[in-house]
Amino acid sequence: MLAVLSAKQFFDHEVFELIKPLRFERGQIYCLAGPNGCGKTTLLELMAHIQRGETEMVLDGHLLGFRDHRYCSGLTYVSLHDPLPDIVVDAYLADQHFKANHLIRNMQQKFIGKLSTGERQLLRLLPIFQYADFVLIDEPFNGLDKKFVTIIRKQLQALANNGATVIYASHILNPDDQEVACDQCIQIHSL
């Protein structure tokens, strides 16, 4: 079990504070839902150790330090940021060993910066087609058509079925929405 007991982020003022501890069980899918600007991305970046705030996390009863190997070695984090826009998709994939290259076959000779929103999103999501213990994803369904929403949902479920903890952020606030496929929807509110 992964627990986030506290999380705060400051810049020139406090921009995010987790009000109550969160617990994430293995083999489950969690959605962090809330309006734009409420701190979903900040929380994911704190959990992924991309940002260094005041964060207290526990994994299977052990307090985690920043970039703790026990946690980070099994972590996949997919951010909202595009990969390098001025390289061709094939070049980006050359160092990657993704099992889902067939999903992007029609775009491999294009520059990433020239891809549509949905194509860039799909390229961004390729890392989830490899197993990880913890999968954190920022807005996985943005820009995807119904076909690819279904493919991504099935892959998230496959990860969970294999024991991964999947946590994703979404601005979609209705847990009954077809895009929100999760075991638990956690509402994140603005400060």
PyMOL CGO cylinders between C-alpha atoms (Angstrom):
from pymol import cmd
from pymol.cgo import CYLINDER

trace = [
    CYLINDER, 0.00, 0.00, 0.00, 1.14, 3.52, -0.83, 0.3, 1, 1, 1, 1, 1, 1,
    CYLINDER, 1.14, 3.52, -0.83, 0.06, 6.32, 1.50, 0.3, 1, 1, 1, 1, 1, 1,
    CYLINDER, 0.06, 6.32, 1.50, 0.51, 10.04, 1.00, 0.3, 1, 1, 1, 1, 1, 1,
    CYLINDER, 0.51, 10.04, 1.00, 0.25, 11.35, 4.54, 0.3, 1, 1, 1, 1, 1, 1,
    CYLINDER, 0.25, 11.35, 4.54, 0.95, 14.97, 3.71, 0.3, 1, 1, 1, 1, 1, 1,
    CYLINDER, 0.95, 14.97, 3.71, 1.93, 17.06, 0.71, 0.3, 1, 1, 1, 1, 1, 1,
    CYLINDER, 1.93, 17.06, 0.71, 2.61, 20.78, 0.41, 0.3, 1, 1, 1, 1, 1, 1,
    CYLINDER, 2.61, 20.78, 0.41, 4.13, 22.87, -2.32, 0.3, 1, 1, 1, 1, 1, 1,
    CYLINDER, 4.13, 22.87, -2.32, 5.36, 26.44, -2.00, 0.3, 1, 1, 1, 1, 1, 1,
    CYLINDER, 5.36, 26.44, -2.00, 6.73, 28.93, -4.46, 0.3, 1, 1, 1, 1, 1, 1,
    CYLINDER, 6.73, 28.93, -4.46, 6.37, 32.55, -3.35, 0.3, 1, 1, 1, 1, 1, 1,
    CYLINDER, 6.37, 32.55, -3.35, 3.19, 31.40, -1.57, 0.3, 1, 1, 1, 1, 1, 1,
    CYLINDER, 3.19, 31.40, -1.57, 1.57, 28.09, -0.73, 0.3, 1, 1, 1, 1, 1, 1,
    CYLINDER, 1.57, 28.09, -0.73, 0.12, 26.65, -3.92, 0.3, 1, 1, 1, 1, 1, 1,
    CYLINDER, 0.12, 26.65, -3.92, -1.01, 23.24, -2.75, 0.3, 1, 1, 1, 1, 1, 1,
    CYLINDER, -1.01, 23.24, -2.75, -1.71, 21.44, 0.50, 0.3, 1, 1, 1, 1, 1, 1,
    CYLINDER, -1.71, 21.44, 0.50, -3.18, 17.98, 0.84, 0.3, 1, 1, 1, 1, 1, 1,
    CYLINDER, -3.18, 17.98, 0.84, -5.94, 18.26, 3.44, 0.3, 1, 1, 1, 1, 1, 1,
    CYLINDER, -5.94, 18.26, 3.44, -6.30, 14.58, 4.34, 0.3, 1, 1, 1, 1, 1, 1,
    CYLINDER, -6.30, 14.58, 4.34, -4.06, 11.54, 3.89, 0.3, 1, 1, 1, 1, 1, 1,
    CYLINDER, -4.06, 11.54, 3.89, -4.60, 9.41, 0.79, 0.3, 1, 1, 1, 1, 1, 1,
    CYLINDER, -4.60, 9.41, 0.79, -4.16, 5.63, 0.65, 0.3, 1, 1, 1, 1, 1, 1,
    CYLINDER, -4.16, 5.63, 0.65, -3.68, 3.71, -2.57, 0.3, 1, 1, 1, 1, 1, 1,
    CYLINDER, -3.68, 3.71, -2.57, -3.95, -0.09, -2.67, 0.3, 1, 1, 1, 1, 1, 1,
    CYLINDER, -3.95, -0.09, -2.67, -2.20, -2.31, -5.19, 0.3, 1, 1, 1, 1, 1, 1,
    CYLINDER, -2.20, -2.31, -5.19, -4.32, -3.53, -8.08, 0.3, 1, 1, 1, 1, 1, 1,
    CYLINDER, -4.32, -3.53, -8.08, -6.62, -0.51, -7.97, 0.3, 1, 1, 1, 1, 1, 1,
    CYLINDER, -6.62, -0.51, -7.97, -7.27, 2.45, -10.26, 0.3, 1, 1, 1, 1, 1, 1,
    CYLINDER, -7.27, 2.45, -10.26, -7.73, 5.88, -8.69, 0.3, 1, 1, 1, 1, 1, 1,
    CYLINDER, -7.73, 5.88, -8.69, -8.87, 9.11, -10.30, 0.3, 1, 1, 1, 1, 1, 1,
    CYLINDER, -8.87, 9.11, -10.30, -7.88, 12.44, -8.78, 0.3, 1, 1, 1, 1, 1, 1,
    CYLINDER, -7.88, 12.44, -8.78, -10.73, 14.62, -10.03, 0.3, 1, 1, 1, 1, 1, 1,
    CYLINDER, -10.73, 14.62, -10.03, -11.15, 18.34, -9.73, 0.3, 1, 1, 1, 1, 1, 1,
    CYLINDER, -11.15, 18.34, -9.73, -11.38, 21.60, -11.62, 0.3, 1, 1, 1, 1, 1, 1,
    CYLINDER, -11.38, 21.60, -11.62, -8.44, 23.12, -13.47, 0.3, 1, 1, 1, 1, 1, 1,
    CYLINDER, -8.44, 23.12, -13.47, -5.96, 24.72, -11.08, 0.3, 1, 1, 1, 1, 1, 1,
    CYLINDER, -5.96, 24.72, -11.08, -6.94, 22.75, -7.97, 0.3, 1, 1, 1, 1, 1, 1,
    CYLINDER, -6.94, 22.75, -7.97, -3.58, 20.97, -7.59, 0.3, 1, 1, 1, 1, 1, 1,
    CYLINDER, -3.58, 20.97, -7.59, -4.02, 17.60, -9.31, 0.3, 1, 1, 1, 1, 1, 1,
    CYLINDER, -4.02, 17.60, -9.31, -0.87, 17.96, -11.41, 0.3, 1, 1, 1, 1, 1, 1,
    CYLINDER, -0.87, 17.96, -11.41, 1.08, 19.35, -8.46, 0.3, 1, 1, 1, 1, 1, 1,
    CYLINDER, 1.08, 19.35, -8.46, 0.07, 16.36, -6.33, 0.3, 1, 1, 1, 1, 1, 1,
    CYLINDER, 0.07, 16.36, -6.33, 1.08, 13.91, -9.08, 0.3, 1, 1, 1, 1, 1, 1,
    CYLINDER, 1.08, 13.91, -9.08, 4.43, 15.67, -9.53, 0.3, 1, 1, 1, 1, 1, 1,
    CYLINDER, 4.43, 15.67, -9.53, 5.05, 15.57, -5.78, 0.3, 1, 1, 1, 1, 1, 1,
    CYLINDER, 5.05, 15.57, -5.78, 4.14, 11.87, -5.75, 0.3, 1, 1, 1, 1, 1, 1,
    CYLINDER, 4.14, 11.87, -5.75, 6.39, 11.21, -8.78, 0.3, 1, 1, 1, 1, 1, 1,
    CYLINDER, 6.39, 11.21, -8.78, 9.23, 13.13, -7.09, 0.3, 1, 1, 1, 1, 1, 1,
    CYLINDER, 9.23, 13.13, -7.09, 9.38, 15.53, -10.04, 0.3, 1, 1, 1, 1, 1, 1,
    CYLINDER, 9.38, 15.53, -10.04, 8.84, 18.43, -7.64, 0.3, 1, 1, 1, 1, 1, 1,
    CYLINDER, 8.84, 18.43, -7.64, 10.39, 18.53, -4.20, 0.3, 1, 1, 1, 1, 1, 1,
    CYLINDER, 10.39, 18.53, -4.20, 7.86, 19.89, -1.75, 0.3, 1, 1, 1, 1, 1, 1,
    CYLINDER, 7.86, 19.89, -1.75, 7.05, 18.93, 1.80, 0.3, 1, 1, 1, 1, 1, 1,
    CYLINDER, 7.05, 18.93, 1.80, 5.76, 15.43, 1.11, 0.3, 1, 1, 1, 1, 1, 1,
    CYLINDER, 5.76, 15.43, 1.11, 5.45, 12.49, 3.49, 0.3, 1, 1, 1, 1, 1, 1,
    CYLINDER, 5.45, 12.49, 3.49, 4.84, 9.16, 1.76, 0.3, 1, 1, 1, 1, 1, 1,
    CYLINDER, 4.84, 9.16, 1.76, 4.81, 5.62, 3.12, 0.3, 1, 1, 1, 1, 1, 1,
    CYLINDER, 4.81, 5.62, 3.12, 5.19, 2.44, 1.05, 0.3, 1, 1, 1, 1, 1, 1,
    CYLINDER, 5.19, 2.44, 1.05, 4.27, -0.85, 2.73, 0.3, 1, 1, 1, 1, 1, 1,
    CYLINDER, 4.27, -0.85, 2.73, 4.95, 0.66, 6.16, 0.3, 1, 1, 1, 1, 1, 1,
    CYLINDER, 4.95, 0.66, 6.16, 8.30, 2.27, 5.24, 0.3, 1, 1, 1, 1, 1, 1,
    CYLINDER, 8.30, 2.27, 5.24, 8.70, 6.05, 5.16, 0.3, 1, 1, 1, 1, 1, 1,
    CYLINDER, 8.70, 6.05, 5.16, 9.99, 7.10, 1.74, 0.3, 1, 1, 1, 1, 1, 1,
    CYLINDER, 9.99, 7.10, 1.74, 12.72, 9.65, 1.17, 0.3, 1, 1, 1, 1, 1, 1,
    CYLINDER, 12.72, 9.65, 1.17, 12.87, 11.89, -1.88, 0.3, 1, 1, 1, 1, 1, 1,
    CYLINDER, 12.87, 11.89, -1.88, 13.47, 9.73, -4.98, 0.3, 1, 1, 1, 1, 1, 1,
    CYLINDER, 13.47, 9.73, -4.98, 13.60, 6.59, -2.83, 0.3, 1, 1, 1, 1, 1, 1,
    CYLINDER, 13.60, 6.59, -2.83, 14.71, 3.62, -4.96, 0.3, 1, 1, 1, 1, 1, 1,
    CYLINDER, 14.71, 3.62, -4.96, 12.11, 1.27, -3.40, 0.3, 1, 1, 1, 1, 1, 1,
    CYLINDER, 12.11, 1.27, -3.40, 9.41, 3.44, -4.95, 0.3, 1, 1, 1, 1, 1, 1,
    CYLINDER, 9.41, 3.44, -4.95, 10.94, 5.18, -7.96, 0.3, 1, 1, 1, 1, 1, 1,
    CYLINDER, 10.94, 5.18, -7.96, 12.39, 2.03, -9.53, 0.3, 1, 1, 1, 1, 1, 1,
    CYLINDER, 12.39, 2.03, -9.53, 8.84, 0.76, -10.09, 0.3, 1, 1, 1, 1, 1, 1,
    CYLINDER, 8.84, 0.76, -10.09, 7.31, 4.10, -11.09, 0.3, 1, 1, 1, 1, 1, 1,
    CYLINDER, 7.31, 4.10, -11.09, 6.00, 5.29, -14.45, 0.3, 1, 1, 1, 1, 1, 1,
    CYLINDER, 6.00, 5.29, -14.45, 4.95, 8.93, -14.61, 0.3, 1, 1, 1, 1, 1, 1,
    CYLINDER, 4.95, 8.93, -14.61, 3.27, 10.40, -17.69, 0.3, 1, 1, 1, 1, 1, 1,
    CYLINDER, 3.27, 10.40, -17.69, 3.04, 14.19, -17.62, 0.3, 1, 1, 1, 1, 1, 1,
    CYLINDER, 3.04, 14.19, -17.62, 1.02, 16.58, -19.73, 0.3, 1, 1, 1, 1, 1, 1,
    CYLINDER, 1.02, 16.58, -19.73, 4.20, 17.86, -21.39, 0.3, 1, 1, 1, 1, 1, 1,
    CYLINDER, 4.20, 17.86, -21.39, 4.94, 16.75, -24.92, 0.3, 1, 1, 1, 1, 1, 1,
    CYLINDER, 4.94, 16.75, -24.92, 8.12, 14.91, -25.78, 0.3, 1, 1, 1, 1, 1, 1,
    CYLINDER, 8.12, 14.91, -25.78, 10.62, 16.90, -27.86, 0.3, 1, 1, 1, 1, 1, 1,
    CYLINDER, 10.62, 16.90, -27.86, 8.55, 18.60, -30.62, 0.3, 1, 1, 1, 1, 1, 1,
    CYLINDER, 8.55, 18.60, -30.62, 11.36, 18.96, -33.17, 0.3, 1, 1, 1, 1, 1, 1,
    CYLINDER, 11.36, 18.96, -33.17, 12.25, 15.30, -33.63, 0.3, 1, 1, 1, 1, 1, 1,
    CYLINDER, 12.25, 15.30, -33.63, 10.58, 12.64, -35.71, 0.3, 1, 1, 1, 1, 1, 1,
    CYLINDER, 10.58, 12.64, -35.71, 8.47, 10.08, -33.84, 0.3, 1, 1, 1, 1, 1, 1,
    CYLINDER, 8.47, 10.08, -33.84, 10.75, 7.24, -35.03, 0.3, 1, 1, 1, 1, 1, 1,
    CYLINDER, 10.75, 7.24, -35.03, 13.77, 8.97, -33.49, 0.3, 1, 1, 1, 1, 1, 1,
    CYLINDER, 13.77, 8.97, -33.49, 11.93, 9.44, -30.19, 0.3, 1, 1, 1, 1, 1, 1,
    CYLINDER, 11.93, 9.44, -30.19, 10.97, 5.77, -30.16, 0.3, 1, 1, 1, 1, 1, 1,
    CYLINDER, 10.97, 5.77, -30.16, 14.47, 4.52, -31.07, 0.3, 1, 1, 1, 1, 1, 1,
    CYLINDER, 14.47, 4.52, -31.07, 15.54, 4.50, -27.42, 0.3, 1, 1, 1, 1, 1, 1,
    CYLINDER, 15.54, 4.50, -27.42, 12.18, 3.29, -26.20, 0.3, 1, 1, 1, 1, 1, 1,
    CYLINDER, 12.18, 3.29, -26.20, 10.99, -0.30, -26.16, 0.3, 1, 1, 1, 1, 1, 1,
    CYLINDER, 10.99, -0.30, -26.16, 7.26, 0.10, -26.14, 0.3, 1, 1, 1, 1, 1, 1,
    CYLINDER, 7.26, 0.10, -26.14, 4.98, -2.85, -26.75, 0.3, 1, 1, 1, 1, 1, 1,
    CYLINDER, 4.98, -2.85, -26.75, 2.34, -0.63, -28.34, 0.3, 1, 1, 1, 1, 1, 1,
    CYLINDER, 2.34, -0.63, -28.34, 4.21, 0.80, -31.32, 0.3, 1, 1, 1, 1, 1, 1,
    CYLINDER, 4.21, 0.80, -31.32, 1.48, -0.59, -33.57, 0.3, 1, 1, 1, 1, 1, 1,
    CYLINDER, 1.48, -0.59, -33.57, -0.83, 2.12, -32.20, 0.3, 1, 1, 1, 1, 1, 1,
    CYLINDER, -0.83, 2.12, -32.20, 1.28, 4.87, -33.71, 0.3, 1, 1, 1, 1, 1, 1,
    CYLINDER, 1.28, 4.87, -33.71, 2.44, 3.21, -36.93, 0.3, 1, 1, 1, 1, 1, 1,
    CYLINDER, 2.44, 3.21, -36.93, 0.81, 5.88, -39.15, 0.3, 1, 1, 1, 1, 1, 1,
    CYLINDER, 0.81, 5.88, -39.15, 2.67, 8.76, -37.48, 0.3, 1, 1, 1, 1, 1, 1,
    CYLINDER, 2.67, 8.76, -37.48, 6.23, 7.44, -37.20, 0.3, 1, 1, 1, 1, 1, 1,
    CYLINDER, 6.23, 7.44, -37.20, 7.70, 9.71, -39.92, 0.3, 1, 1, 1, 1, 1, 1,
    CYLINDER, 7.70, 9.71, -39.92, 6.04, 12.90, -38.63, 0.3, 1, 1, 1, 1, 1, 1,
    CYLINDER, 6.04, 12.90, -38.63, 7.64, 15.51, -36.40, 0.3, 1, 1, 1, 1, 1, 1,
    CYLINDER, 7.64, 15.51, -36.40, 6.16, 15.38, -32.91, 0.3, 1, 1, 1, 1, 1, 1,
    CYLINDER, 6.16, 15.38, -32.91, 5.37, 19.10, -33.06, 0.3, 1, 1, 1, 1, 1, 1,
    CYLINDER, 5.37, 19.10, -33.06, 3.26, 18.49, -36.18, 0.3, 1, 1, 1, 1, 1, 1,
    CYLINDER, 3.26, 18.49, -36.18, 1.08, 15.77, -34.63, 0.3, 1, 1, 1, 1, 1, 1,
    CYLINDER, 1.08, 15.77, -34.63, -2.55, 16.42, -33.74, 0.3, 1, 1, 1, 1, 1, 1,
    CYLINDER, -2.55, 16.42, -33.74, -3.51, 16.79, -30.09, 0.3, 1, 1, 1, 1, 1, 1,
    CYLINDER, -3.51, 16.79, -30.09, -4.79, 13.22, -29.98, 0.3, 1, 1, 1, 1, 1, 1,
    CYLINDER, -4.79, 13.22, -29.98, -1.68, 11.82, -31.70, 0.3, 1, 1, 1, 1, 1, 1,
    CYLINDER, -1.68, 11.82, -31.70, 0.62, 13.63, -29.25, 0.3, 1, 1, 1, 1, 1, 1,
    CYLINDER, 0.62, 13.63, -29.25, -1.48, 12.36, -26.35, 0.3, 1, 1, 1, 1, 1, 1,
    CYLINDER, -1.48, 12.36, -26.35, -1.25, 8.78, -27.60, 0.3, 1, 1, 1, 1, 1, 1,
    CYLINDER, -1.25, 8.78, -27.60, 2.53, 9.08, -28.04, 0.3, 1, 1, 1, 1, 1, 1,
    CYLINDER, 2.53, 9.08, -28.04, 2.78, 10.47, -24.52, 0.3, 1, 1, 1, 1, 1, 1,
    CYLINDER, 2.78, 10.47, -24.52, 0.85, 7.48, -23.15, 0.3, 1, 1, 1, 1, 1, 1,
    CYLINDER, 0.85, 7.48, -23.15, 3.03, 4.75, -24.70, 0.3, 1, 1, 1, 1, 1, 1,
    CYLINDER, 3.03, 4.75, -24.70, 4.96, 4.15, -21.43, 0.3, 1, 1, 1, 1, 1, 1,
    CYLINDER, 4.96, 4.15, -21.43, 1.81, 2.75, -19.79, 0.3, 1, 1, 1, 1, 1, 1,
    CYLINDER, 1.81, 2.75, -19.79, 2.01, -0.23, -22.13, 0.3, 1, 1, 1, 1, 1, 1,
    CYLINDER, 2.01, -0.23, -22.13, 4.90, -1.55, -20.04, 0.3, 1, 1, 1, 1, 1, 1,
    CYLINDER, 4.90, -1.55, -20.04, 4.35, -2.86, -16.53, 0.3, 1, 1, 1, 1, 1, 1,
    CYLINDER, 4.35, -2.86, -16.53, 5.23, -0.72, -13.52, 0.3, 1, 1, 1, 1, 1, 1,
    CYLINDER, 5.23, -0.72, -13.52, 4.27, -1.06, -9.85, 0.3, 1, 1, 1, 1, 1, 1,
    CYLINDER, 4.27, -1.06, -9.85, 2.99, 2.53, -9.74, 0.3, 1, 1, 1, 1, 1, 1,
    CYLINDER, 2.99, 2.53, -9.74, 1.57, 4.37, -12.74, 0.3, 1, 1, 1, 1, 1, 1,
    CYLINDER, 1.57, 4.37, -12.74, 0.84, 8.10, -12.37, 0.3, 1, 1, 1, 1, 1, 1,
    CYLINDER, 0.84, 8.10, -12.37, -0.77, 9.84, -15.35, 0.3, 1, 1, 1, 1, 1, 1,
    CYLINDER, -0.77, 9.84, -15.35, -1.85, 13.45, -15.81, 0.3, 1, 1, 1, 1, 1, 1,
    CYLINDER, -1.85, 13.45, -15.81, -5.07, 13.78, -17.84, 0.3, 1, 1, 1, 1, 1, 1,
    CYLINDER, -5.07, 13.78, -17.84, -4.77, 10.53, -19.84, 0.3, 1, 1, 1, 1, 1, 1,
    CYLINDER, -4.77, 10.53, -19.84, -7.96, 10.98, -21.88, 0.3, 1, 1, 1, 1, 1, 1,
    CYLINDER, -7.96, 10.98, -21.88, -7.43, 14.57, -23.12, 0.3, 1, 1, 1, 1, 1, 1,
    CYLINDER, -7.43, 14.57, -23.12, -7.65, 14.79, -26.89, 0.3, 1, 1, 1, 1, 1, 1,
    CYLINDER, -7.65, 14.79, -26.89, -8.30, 11.09, -27.50, 0.3, 1, 1, 1, 1, 1, 1,
    CYLINDER, -8.30, 11.09, -27.50, -11.15, 9.83, -29.62, 0.3, 1, 1, 1, 1, 1, 1,
    CYLINDER, -11.15, 9.83, -29.62, -13.51, 7.13, -28.32, 0.3, 1, 1, 1, 1, 1, 1,
    CYLINDER, -13.51, 7.13, -28.32, -11.48, 4.28, -29.86, 0.3, 1, 1, 1, 1, 1, 1,
    CYLINDER, -11.48, 4.28, -29.86, -8.28, 5.29, -28.07, 0.3, 1, 1, 1, 1, 1, 1,
    CYLINDER, -8.28, 5.29, -28.07, -10.10, 6.12, -24.81, 0.3, 1, 1, 1, 1, 1, 1,
    CYLINDER, -10.10, 6.12, -24.81, -11.27, 2.49, -24.83, 0.3, 1, 1, 1, 1, 1, 1,
    CYLINDER, -11.27, 2.49, -24.83, -7.74, 1.19, -25.56, 0.3, 1, 1, 1, 1, 1, 1,
    CYLINDER, -7.74, 1.19, -25.56, -6.22, 3.28, -22.76, 0.3, 1, 1, 1, 1, 1, 1,
    CYLINDER, -6.22, 3.28, -22.76, -8.94, 2.28, -20.29, 0.3, 1, 1, 1, 1, 1, 1,
    CYLINDER, -8.94, 2.28, -20.29, -8.33, -1.40, -21.08, 0.3, 1, 1, 1, 1, 1, 1,
    CYLINDER, -8.33, -1.40, -21.08, -4.58, -0.96, -20.59, 0.3, 1, 1, 1, 1, 1, 1,
    CYLINDER, -4.58, -0.96, -20.59, -5.07, 0.79, -17.23, 0.3, 1, 1, 1, 1, 1, 1,
    CYLINDER, -5.07, 0.79, -17.23, -7.31, -2.10, -16.17, 0.3, 1, 1, 1, 1, 1, 1,
    CYLINDER, -7.31, -2.10, -16.17, -4.72, -4.64, -17.36, 0.3, 1, 1, 1, 1, 1, 1,
    CYLINDER, -4.72, -4.64, -17.36, -2.05, -2.88, -15.27, 0.3, 1, 1, 1, 1, 1, 1,
    CYLINDER, -2.05, -2.88, -15.27, -4.30, -2.97, -12.21, 0.3, 1, 1, 1, 1, 1, 1,
    CYLINDER, -4.30, -2.97, -12.21, -5.20, -6.62, -12.84, 0.3, 1, 1, 1, 1, 1, 1,
    CYLINDER, -5.20, -6.62, -12.84, -1.46, -7.36, -12.75, 0.3, 1, 1, 1, 1, 1, 1,
    CYLINDER, -1.46, -7.36, -12.75, -1.09, -5.63, -9.36, 0.3, 1, 1, 1, 1, 1, 1,
    CYLINDER, -1.09, -5.63, -9.36, -0.12, -2.10, -10.36, 0.3, 1, 1, 1, 1, 1, 1,
    CYLINDER, -0.12, -2.10, -10.36, -1.43, 0.93, -8.52, 0.3, 1, 1, 1, 1, 1, 1,
    CYLINDER, -1.43, 0.93, -8.52, -2.78, 3.31, -11.17, 0.3, 1, 1, 1, 1, 1, 1,
    CYLINDER, -2.78, 3.31, -11.17, -3.44, 6.95, -10.25, 0.3, 1, 1, 1, 1, 1, 1,
    CYLINDER, -3.44, 6.95, -10.25, -4.53, 9.50, -12.81, 0.3, 1, 1, 1, 1, 1, 1,
    CYLINDER, -4.53, 9.50, -12.81, -5.72, 13.09, -12.74, 0.3, 1, 1, 1, 1, 1, 1,
    CYLINDER, -5.72, 13.09, -12.74, -8.80, 14.26, -14.58, 0.3, 1, 1, 1, 1, 1, 1,
    CYLINDER, -8.80, 14.26, -14.58, -10.71, 17.52, -14.76, 0.3, 1, 1, 1, 1, 1, 1,
    CYLINDER, -10.71, 17.52, -14.76, -13.84, 15.47, -15.52, 0.3, 1, 1, 1, 1, 1, 1,
    CYLINDER, -13.84, 15.47, -15.52, -15.83, 15.82, -12.33, 0.3, 1, 1, 1, 1, 1, 1,
    CYLINDER, -15.83, 15.82, -12.33, -18.60, 13.30, -13.00, 0.3, 1, 1, 1, 1, 1, 1,
    CYLINDER, -18.60, 13.30, -13.00, -17.50, 9.82, -11.84, 0.3, 1, 1, 1, 1, 1, 1,
    CYLINDER, -17.50, 9.82, -11.84, -20.20, 8.30, -14.07, 0.3, 1, 1, 1, 1, 1, 1,
    CYLINDER, -20.20, 8.30, -14.07, -18.58, 9.75, -17.21, 0.3, 1, 1, 1, 1, 1, 1,
    CYLINDER, -18.58, 9.75, -17.21, -17.42, 7.04, -19.58, 0.3, 1, 1, 1, 1, 1, 1,
    CYLINDER, -17.42, 7.04, -19.58, -13.84, 8.38, -19.52, 0.3, 1, 1, 1, 1, 1, 1,
    CYLINDER, -13.84, 8.38, -19.52, -13.56, 8.05, -15.74, 0.3, 1, 1, 1, 1, 1, 1,
    CYLINDER, -13.56, 8.05, -15.74, -12.90, 4.34, -15.32, 0.3, 1, 1, 1, 1, 1, 1,
    CYLINDER, -12.90, 4.34, -15.32, -11.64, 3.84, -11.78, 0.3, 1, 1, 1, 1, 1, 1,
    CYLINDER, -11.64, 3.84, -11.78, -12.17, 1.95, -8.56, 0.3, 1, 1, 1, 1, 1, 1,
    CYLINDER, -12.17, 1.95, -8.56, -12.19, 5.15, -6.53, 0.3, 1, 1, 1, 1, 1, 1,
    CYLINDER, -12.19, 5.15, -6.53, -12.65, 8.79, -7.51, 0.3, 1, 1, 1, 1, 1, 1,
    CYLINDER, -12.65, 8.79, -7.51, -10.97, 11.24, -5.12, 0.3, 1, 1, 1, 1, 1, 1,
    CYLINDER, -10.97, 11.24, -5.12, -12.15, 14.85, -5.34, 0.3, 1, 1, 1, 1, 1, 1,
    CYLINDER, -12.15, 14.85, -5.34, -9.35, 17.43, -5.10, 0.3, 1, 1, 1, 1, 1, 1,
    CYLINDER, -9.35, 17.43, -5.10, -10.44, 20.95, -4.18, 0.3, 1, 1, 1, 1, 1, 1,
    CYLINDER, -10.44, 20.95, -4.18, -8.70, 24.30, -4.63, 0.3, 1, 1, 1, 1, 1, 1,
    CYLINDER, -8.70, 24.30, -4.63, -7.05, 26.00, -1.66, 0.3, 1, 1, 1, 1, 1, 1,
]
cmd.load_cgo(trace, "trace")
